[in-house]
Amino acid sequence: MDFLKEFYSGKIRPADANLYYNPEYKKAEREFSDLYSDFINGMPQERIEQLGELLEANNHISSIAEEENFNFGFSLGVQMVYSCFNCTKKHKAMN
């Protein structure tokens, strides 16, 4: 199956990419986990739950931004390809 068919049919899903292979991601995840554990240590349960809600809201904002950035990047890529084809046509016309 070619790329466009796979992309159209939902078989290619960049948002589901597994980042765990990336050592930098693993390191950042560990650091976050350690900081979070230290931060909530001794904190009342009610405050831990509020912090969880705050982090969920932040994750939601981040996922919206990621989607918008993906869409923008994809649009820029398409414009770049279009510009390349357009440029090629101009150069062929000059020869």
C-alpha positions, 0 to 999 in steps of 0.5 A: 500500500502506498503512503497516501493510502496508508495515511488516509486509512489511518494506518499512519498515526504520528500522534501514536509514535512511541517515544520510548526509544529516544534516550532523551525522552526516557531521561526527561520522563525519569526526571519528571517522575522523580521531581513529582514524587519528591513534590507530592511526598507528605502532601495532603491527598486533596492537594495531590488530586488538585495537582493531578487535575492541573497536570491533566489540564496542562496535558490537554493544552499541550495536546491541542498545541501539538495537533496545531503544530503538526497541522501547521508543519504539514501545511508548510511541507505541502506549500514547500513541495508545491513551491518546488514543483512551481519553481521547476515549471518556471525553470523549464519554461526558461530553457 
